[in-house]
């Protein structure tokens, strides 16, 4: 449970405490999980962005974050097969290996291709991009502020202002553009460019 919910390298002291709690509660899992998931240890910032998303987590995460529809079933199945997690087809009764096992020189390429294909097929440049922009635009005065909010939400760990600036420069963002409702095609295009860069970053593979 510790390796699955917290980190793949266990803290033996915490594990021992959970084991004792499990015995005390006649091997009922609920009190053990409640204790773990409400603990300060579980909430520690060192575990933010310390794990690698499974292919299904990566795909479902994009759907939830972007407010988009699903990929075509055939494309989705092929993508999950190539990235190492075909649904309902674990390699053995122990299930899939997790964490670092998700990433290899080949699967990383496929994972980033999955992100690109997702953006292409779900039409993020259209209404979904507009909805995202409207959501973040309520809390920002200009395009730079909007992009900073998106970077903060879409990447699993905090980035410095310098790093965020570098991401926006790479995406070609003109931070001085004003944001108004409805958003202009130029602003929507820039937001789409930022999202395209973010989902290709190594950091986006983490959770």
Secondary structure, 3 states (H helix, E strand, C coil): CHHHHCCCCCCHHHHHHHHHHHHHCCCCHHHHHHHHHCCHHHHCHHHCCCCECCHHHHHHHHHHHHCCCCCCHHHHHHHHHHCCCCCCCCCCCCCCCCHHHHCCHHHHHHHHHHHHHHHHHCCHHHHHHHHHHHHHHCCCCEHHHHHHHHHHHHCCCCCCHHHHHHHHHHHCCCCCCECCCCCCHHHHHHHHHHHHHHHHCHHHHEC
